[in-house]
Amino acid sequence: MFYLHHTYLDRIWWRWQKRNLPHRYYDISGYTTQTKPESGWVAATLDDEFNMFGIIPNATMREVMDIGGDLLCVEYQGV
């Protein structure tokens, strides 16, 4: 059930991106943590890295923004 749900969220994300692909491939906002650190908020960037805990190589936000790219290689039909 988790994977079906997550895949649908990815599909919604892709539909949103397709409305303005050149801009939305790189459209990012938010912070790197859920709670405010003592040193203050740190804005997320496309160069921030996802820790995959050794299961697969770590990836940057930039690498996962394009779901059809070499890293994720996902394609939705009829979107």
C-alpha distance (Angstrom), angle and dihedral (degrees) to the residues before:
residue distance angle dihedral
M1 . . .
F2 3.81 . .
Y3 3.80 93.1 .
L4 3.81 93.4 47.6
H5 3.79 90.1 51.2
H6 3.80 94.2 45.7
T7 3.79 92.7 46.9
Y8 3.79 90.0 53.6
L9 3.81 90.8 51.5
D10 3.80 88.8 51.0
R11 3.80 89.0 51.7
I12 3.81 91.3 52.3
W13 3.81 88.9 49.0
W14 3.82 90.3 51.5
R15 3.80 92.1 49.8
W16 3.80 89.3 52.4
Q17 3.82 92.2 47.9
K18 3.81 92.4 49.4
R19 3.80 90.9 62.1
N20 3.83 88.6 73.3
L21 3.80 109.0 2.1
P22 3.81 100.9 173.4
H23 3.81 90.6 55.7
R24 3.80 102.2 31.8
Y25 3.78 96.6 52.3
Y26 3.78 85.1 73.6
D27 3.83 101.9 28.6
I28 3.80 107.5 123.4
S29 3.78 136.6 154.1
G30 3.77 138.4 160.3
Y31 3.76 137.6 68.6
T32 3.79 136.0 -67.1
T33 3.81 94.2 -120.2
Q34 3.80 136.6 41.0
T35 3.79 94.4 -132.5
K36 3.79 127.8 44.1
P37 3.81 111.0 -97.4
E38 3.81 119.2 -137.2
S39 3.81 88.5 -109.0
G40 3.83 91.2 54.8
W41 3.78 136.6 -104.3
V42 3.80 119.2 -39.1
A43 3.82 116.4 -152.2
A44 3.80 116.4 -128.0
T45 3.81 117.2 -117.3
L46 3.78 136.3 -168.9
D47 3.81 88.5 -106.3
D48 3.82 94.1 60.0
E49 3.78 111.3 116.6
F50 3.79 128.8 -132.0
N51 3.80 112.1 -136.5
M52 3.81 107.1 -134.1
F53 3.81 91.6 -175.1
G54 3.80 93.6 -124.8
I55 3.82 94.7 -59.8
I56 3.80 91.6 108.7
P57 3.81 130.8 -9.5
N58 3.81 115.2 -70.9
A59 3.81 115.8 -99.7
T60 3.79 134.3 -156.1
M61 3.78 124.6 -123.9
R62 3.81 87.8 -112.3
E63 3.81 90.3 59.6
V64 3.81 94.7 53.5
M65 3.81 98.6 41.9
D66 3.83 90.1 82.0
I67 3.80 103.4 60.0
G68 3.81 90.1 -173.4
G69 3.81 92.4 53.2
D70 3.79 128.4 105.6
L71 3.81 95.2 -85.5
L72 3.82 102.0 52.9
C73 3.82 99.8 14.4
V74 3.83 95.6 -168.1
E75 3.78 124.7 158.3
Y76 3.80 128.1 -172.6
Q77 3.78 119.0 -158.3
G78 3.76 123.0 -149.4
V79 3.79 93.5 17.7
